[in-house]
């Protein structure tokens, strides 16, 4: 099937197949009166005017803004239950790590996810993905980590894999068995880490259930040394390394990410100058989560400092039931613009090309260029600035995934 999108008021996209850092993060291609010609789900040609092609489907963009589909590079998509009962604790100032220590937080969701069937998890995730798609997300990452046992971790990963067949959004899986120490191992943390390395990781890698491994490197969770053991074991099995680092306290997570050349380090609210320098040296993408800062009332990561230091920055939702119960990447984009003080062009790169690079897909998607997947958004406005000027409303009009219209608003 072929498609022609024409009468595009402004086609705005980063270009390239690798993440952009420094000044390049804000450099985007802008074409007025543009068209996109698509064949078999792949962009063949981009230009100005309207070419004389006979196509099976023509879409008049009516002078609107067109960008690449959005990439959400950090979600905890598959989980059981919600955690609205923690809201009063958070409002009264009980710290996140204290809630976790009391058996709440992640451990509360672990109990709910263990009880849920794969069908229940699948239906819940499908509902979330439908909302994400309507808001322009065409590719996303999904972490496990709410099982912390063999059966449930595999159930989460299998659910994510099955979801790829059931709906349009492309899903990349990350194994995060090192999300917390489960209750049954509270006094045997070394045994749990050895179990992860010797039992869980080989099965995940052998069954090709995940592309990456992530570890929550934080006070009271996993130390930098423990995180290194797990991630080095994962890399030896062919999994890419990711790291929840410096979310609440700085205990060497950013430095470790740079040392092992992780593909990304995530959160980074408490990252130090030394940590940022390590990210740059290791060519690590900083995956920042402004909606989590907003929801928890925490400081915002030093995005502008990271970009200035030459670190590529991406922005994601962190959709999860505890610290960010929102799957709206447009909201995260708005928060990134206002609170990181980033330009719209920098944020666009952060949720397209850089986000795709953070999950290993920047050669396939994340830009509007010949040879890339035809993941395209037609916005209900005519300029990129307008997307960030407005908030609290879905501004996406049409979502095209792999050359097919998959959502209209």
C-alpha positions, 0 to 999 in steps of 0.5 A, a space after each residue: 500500500 502507498 500513501 501521500 500526505 500533502 499540503 503539510 503546513 510545516 513538516 518538523 523533524 530531527 534528522 539522522 540515525 543517532 541521538 543528538 546532543 549539545 547544540 544539535 539537539 535543538 536543530 530540526 528540519 523544517 519544510 513548509 508546504 511539504 509532502 510525504 510519500 510512503 510505500 509499504 509502511 516506509 517513507 520513500 520521499 519528502 519534498 515540497 508541493 504535491 507530486 503527480 503520483 497515483 496513490 492508493 490513499 491521499 491525505 490532505 493535511 490542510 496546512 497543519 503541523 506534521 512531526 514524527 510519531 512520539 517515542 515513550 522510552 520509559 514506561 512500566 506498562 504491565 502491572 496489576 492494581 493501582 496505588 491511589 491509597 498512597 495519595 494521602 501519605 504523599 500529600 502529608 510528606 511521607 517520603 517515597 523510600 519510607 513508603 517502600 520500607 513499610 511494604 508499600 510502593 513497588 512491593 504493593 504493586 508486586 502483590 497485585 501483579 502476582 495475583 493478576 492473570 496474564 489476560 487481566 494484565 493484557 486487558 489493562 495494558 491494552 486500555 493504556 496503550 489505546 490512550 497513548 496511541 490517541 496522544 501520538 505515541 507510536 513506539 514505547 518501552 515496557 519494563 517488567 519489575 513488578 513480579 520479582 519472582 520467576 513466574 510473574 516476571 515472565 508473565 509480564 514480559 510475555 504480556 508485553 511481547 503479546 501486546 505487540 501483536 494485538 495493537 499498533 504501538 511497537 513495544 520494546 521490552 526491558 527486564 527489571 527484576 532488580 526493581 526492589 528486593 522482594 519481601 521473601 528475600 528481605 534478609 537475603 539480598 545477596 541470595 536474590 541478586 545471585 538468583 537474578 544473575 544465575 537463574 532469571 537473566 539466562 532464561 530472559 535472554 534465552 527466550 528473547 523476552 527482553 532487549 534490555 536489563 534495568 536496575 533501580 540503583 538507589 538508597 535502600 534498593 540496589 547499590 552501585 556495586 550490586 547494580 554493576 554485577 547485575 548489569 555486567 551479567 546482563 551484558 554478557 548475555 547480550 542484553 543492553 544495560 539501562 539504569 534507574 539512577 540518581 532519582 532520589 539520592 546520588 549514590 554513583 548511579 550516573 557514574 556507573 552508567 558511564 563506566 559500563 556505557 549503558 544505553 541510557 540512565 533514567 530519572 537523574 534528578 540528583 545527578 552531580 557534575 561528576 555524574 553528568 561528565 560520566 554520562 558524556 564520557 560513556 555516550 549514555 542517553 539521559 532519559 528524563 521524567 518530568 511528570 514524575 518530578 511533578 507528581 512527587 513534588 520533587 526537583 526537576 533534572 538538570 536537563 539544560 546542563 546535560 545538553 550543554 555538557 554534550 549529553 543527549 537528552 530524551 523525555 519519557 512518561 515513566 507511566 507506572 501506578 506509584 510515582 507517575 500514573 500518567 501515560 500522556 507523553 504530551 503532558 511530559 513534553 509540556 512539563 519538560 519545556 516549562 520546567 527544564 526550560 528547553 526549547 520546543 525543538 529540543 523537546 521534540 528531539 527528546 521524544 522522537 530521535 533521542 527516545 528511539 536511540 534510548 531503546 535501540 530503534 533510531 535507525 528505524 524510527 524517530 525522524 521523518 526521512 526516507 528509509 524510516 518507518 512511516 510513523 507520522 503525526 498530523 497535529 491540530 495546529 500549524 506550528 511546533 510552538 503551539 504544541 507547547 503553548 497549549 496544555 491539558 488538551 490532546 492536540 494530535 489529530 491523526 496518528 499514522 503507524 507504519 503507513 496506516 491511519 491507526 487513530 483519529 481525534 
